[in-house]
């Protein structure tokens, strides 16, 4: 059901749940509060999250000359 539907008849929805029906609330078709595939795999112990984060790339170095000027001379 869409995210707005529960407020459009809460007593009817409560009765459905009491009768054993499962209701999934969605937001634009995506279930709300549903774990992602990765979160499920971590919870099941199938995968482990990384111990450390990736190190960022180093800052670029300015050699004072364009690569297009160097490349033709190296090819000869």
DRENBAKE-619644 format. One record per residue (C-alpha): residue in one letter; y, x, z; residue number from 1. Coordinates in nm, 3 decimals, always signed. Layout:
N
NODE  type  north  east  up  seq
NODE  a  Y  X  Z  NUM
...
***
This chain:
76
NODE  type  north  east  up  seq
NODE  x  +0.000  +0.000  +0.000  1
NODE  x  +0.355  +0.111  -0.056  2
NODE  x  +0.566  +0.242  +0.229  3
NODE  x  +0.764  -0.085  +0.254  4
NODE  x  +0.466  -0.321  +0.260  5
NODE  x  +0.374  -0.286  +0.631  6
NODE  x  +0.702  -0.446  +0.734  7
NODE  x  +0.644  -0.739  +0.495  8
NODE  x  +0.386  -0.910  +0.713  9
NODE  x  +0.290  -0.690  +1.005  10
NODE  x  +0.073  -0.952  +1.180  11
NODE  x  -0.138  -0.995  +0.866  12
NODE  x  -0.176  -0.616  +0.834  13
NODE  x  -0.274  -0.590  +1.203  14
NODE  x  -0.540  -0.856  +1.150  15
NODE  x  -0.679  -0.666  +0.850  16
NODE  x  -0.703  -0.345  +1.053  17
NODE  x  -0.867  -0.528  +1.345  18
NODE  x  -1.124  -0.661  +1.098  19
NODE  x  -1.213  -0.301  +1.008  20
NODE  x  -1.011  -0.254  +0.692  21
NODE  x  -0.854  +0.088  +0.638  22
NODE  x  -0.497  +0.086  +0.514  23
NODE  x  -0.342  +0.390  +0.347  24
NODE  x  +0.037  +0.393  +0.332  25
NODE  x  +0.178  +0.566  +0.024  26
NODE  x  +0.518  +0.690  -0.082  27
NODE  x  +0.548  +0.673  -0.462  28
NODE  x  +0.170  +0.675  -0.488  29
NODE  x  +0.118  +0.976  -0.258  30
NODE  x  -0.052  +0.906  +0.076  31
NODE  x  +0.177  +0.961  +0.373  32
NODE  x  +0.058  +1.205  +0.643  33
NODE  x  -0.244  +1.313  +0.444  34
NODE  x  -0.331  +1.683  +0.466  35
NODE  x  -0.317  +1.889  +0.149  36
NODE  x  -0.634  +2.032  -0.002  37
NODE  x  -0.549  +2.374  +0.145  38
NODE  x  -0.490  +2.224  +0.491  39
NODE  x  -0.830  +2.050  +0.474  40
NODE  x  -1.006  +2.372  +0.369  41
NODE  x  -0.842  +2.563  +0.655  42
NODE  x  -0.938  +2.289  +0.903  43
NODE  x  -1.299  +2.300  +0.779  44
NODE  x  -1.307  +2.680  +0.817  45
NODE  x  -1.378  +2.735  +0.448  46
NODE  x  -1.064  +2.942  +0.391  47
NODE  x  -0.842  +3.141  +0.622  48
NODE  x  -0.464  +3.150  +0.602  49
NODE  x  -0.313  +3.493  +0.534  50
NODE  x  -0.269  +3.717  +0.836  51
NODE  x  +0.059  +3.854  +0.709  52
NODE  x  +0.308  +3.746  +0.449  53
NODE  x  +0.370  +3.926  +0.122  54
NODE  x  +0.621  +4.207  +0.133  55
NODE  x  +0.923  +4.139  -0.085  56
NODE  x  +0.971  +4.339  -0.403  57
NODE  x  +1.190  +4.647  -0.380  58
NODE  x  +1.548  +4.627  -0.500  59
NODE  x  +1.592  +4.736  -0.863  60
NODE  x  +1.713  +5.092  -0.920  61
NODE  x  +2.005  +5.149  -1.156  62
NODE  x  +1.936  +5.469  -1.351  63
NODE  x  +2.270  +5.454  -1.529  64
NODE  x  +2.114  +5.422  -1.874  65
NODE  x  +1.964  +5.128  -2.062  66
NODE  x  +1.592  +5.127  -2.135  67
NODE  x  +1.668  +5.044  -2.499  68
NODE  x  +1.842  +5.383  -2.529  69
NODE  x  +1.553  +5.578  -2.375  70
NODE  x  +1.254  +5.407  -2.542  71
NODE  x  +1.321  +5.513  -2.908  72
NODE  x  +1.358  +5.882  -2.810  73
NODE  x  +1.026  +5.877  -2.622  74
NODE  x  +0.841  +5.737  -2.924  75
NODE  x  +0.907  +6.034  -3.151  76
***
